[in-house]
Amino acid sequence: QVQLVESGGGLVLPGGSLRLSCAASGFTFNDYAMGWYRQAPGKQRDLVAAIKGGNTTTYTDSVKGRFTISRDNSKNMVYLQMNILKPEDTAVYYCNARRVPTSIYNYWGQGTQVTVSS
């Protein structure tokens, strides 16, 4: 019943931009903090950005000033605008939903590939 479906990944040149989207269904969207995580080959899955229902945001240092997370509670959508992309941003990006404040429920999407290469 719970679904998180990512889209918007692809191949982009260094310095380019992509906008990732995550469509959520099957749960009460406003009760969840939403996040984007990424996992590069041989590395752990790490938080990129997160946003609570009240629109407070958190970013990992390496993307501050380049990435922006946002959510539309009327559409059950979360976005990640990625600018000035670098090869180091290459990874599979995953949408995450975490119940607040308890974190008892934690859901993941299937992921979307982002490749930054010349």
C-alpha positions as CSV (number, residue, x, y, z in Angstrom):
1,Q,0.0,0.0,0.0
2,V,2.8,2.4,0.9
3,Q,4.6,3.7,-2.2
4,L,7.5,6.1,-2.8
5,V,8.2,6.5,-6.5
6,E,11.3,8.5,-7.6
7,S,11.8,10.1,-11.0
8,G,14.0,12.6,-12.7
9,G,17.4,10.9,-12.6
10,G,19.6,10.7,-15.6
11,L,23.0,11.6,-17.1
12,V,24.1,15.2,-16.8
13,L,27.3,17.1,-17.4
14,P,29.3,18.6,-14.5
15,G,27.8,21.9,-13.6
16,G,24.4,20.9,-14.8
17,S,21.1,20.6,-13.0
18,L,18.5,17.9,-12.3
19,R,15.2,17.9,-10.4
20,L,14.3,14.7,-8.6
21,S,10.7,14.0,-7.7
22,C,9.1,11.6,-5.2
23,A,5.5,10.7,-5.3
24,A,4.1,9.4,-2.0
25,S,1.0,7.4,-1.4
26,G,-0.5,4.9,1.2
27,F,0.3,6.9,4.3
28,T,-0.5,10.3,6.0
29,F,2.0,12.4,4.2
30,N,1.9,15.3,6.7
31,D,2.8,13.1,9.6
32,Y,6.2,12.2,8.0
33,A,9.5,13.8,7.6
34,M,10.7,13.3,4.0
35,G,14.3,12.9,2.9
36,W,16.6,12.2,0.1
37,Y,19.5,9.7,0.6
38,R,22.2,8.6,-1.9
39,Q,24.4,5.6,-2.2
40,A,27.5,5.5,-4.5
41,P,29.2,2.2,-5.5
42,G,31.2,0.9,-2.6
43,K,29.8,3.4,-0.1
44,Q,27.1,3.5,2.5
45,R,23.7,5.1,2.0
46,D,23.9,8.7,3.4
47,L,21.4,11.5,4.0
48,V,21.5,14.2,1.4
49,A,18.6,16.4,2.6
50,A,15.5,16.2,4.8
51,I,12.4,18.2,5.3
52,K,9.8,18.1,8.0
53,G,6.1,18.9,7.6
54,G,6.7,22.5,8.8
55,N,9.4,22.9,6.1
56,T,12.4,22.9,8.3
57,T,15.3,21.5,6.3
58,T,18.6,19.7,6.9
59,Y,21.5,19.3,4.3
60,T,24.7,17.4,4.3
61,D,27.6,19.9,4.1
62,S,28.7,18.8,0.6
63,V,25.5,19.9,-1.0
64,K,24.7,23.1,0.9
65,G,24.2,26.0,-1.5
66,R,23.7,23.6,-4.5
67,F,20.7,21.4,-3.5
68,T,17.3,22.4,-2.3
69,I,14.7,20.0,-0.9
70,S,11.0,21.0,-0.9
71,R,7.6,19.4,-0.4
72,D,4.1,20.0,-1.5
73,N,1.8,18.6,1.1
74,S,-1.3,19.1,-1.1
75,K,0.2,16.8,-3.7
76,N,2.1,14.3,-1.5
77,M,5.3,15.2,-3.4
78,V,8.8,15.9,-2.4
79,Y,11.5,17.3,-4.6
80,L,15.3,17.7,-4.8
81,Q,16.6,20.5,-7.0
82,M,20.2,19.7,-7.7
83,N,22.4,22.5,-9.2
84,I,26.1,22.8,-10.1
85,L,26.3,19.0,-10.1
86,K,29.7,17.4,-9.6
87,P,31.0,13.9,-10.5
88,E,31.0,13.2,-6.8
89,D,27.2,13.5,-6.8
90,T,26.9,10.4,-8.9
91,A,24.8,7.8,-6.9
92,V,21.5,6.2,-6.7
93,Y,19.1,8.6,-5.0
94,Y,16.4,7.3,-2.7
95,C,13.3,8.9,-1.3
96,N,12.6,8.3,2.4
97,A,9.6,8.8,4.6
98,R,10.0,8.7,8.4
99,R,7.1,9.0,10.9
100,V,7.5,11.9,13.3
101,P,8.1,12.1,16.1
102,T,8.5,8.4,16.8
103,S,10.3,7.2,13.6
104,I,8.5,3.9,14.1
105,Y,7.6,3.7,10.4
106,N,10.3,4.2,7.8
107,Y,9.7,3.7,4.1
108,W,12.0,3.7,1.1
109,G,11.6,4.1,-2.7
110,Q,13.3,2.0,-5.3
111,G,15.8,4.8,-6.2
112,T,16.8,6.7,-9.3
113,Q,20.2,6.8,-10.8
114,V,22.0,10.2,-11.1
115,T,25.2,10.2,-13.2
116,V,27.4,13.3,-13.5
117,S,30.0,12.8,-16.1
118,S,31.7,14.4,-19.1
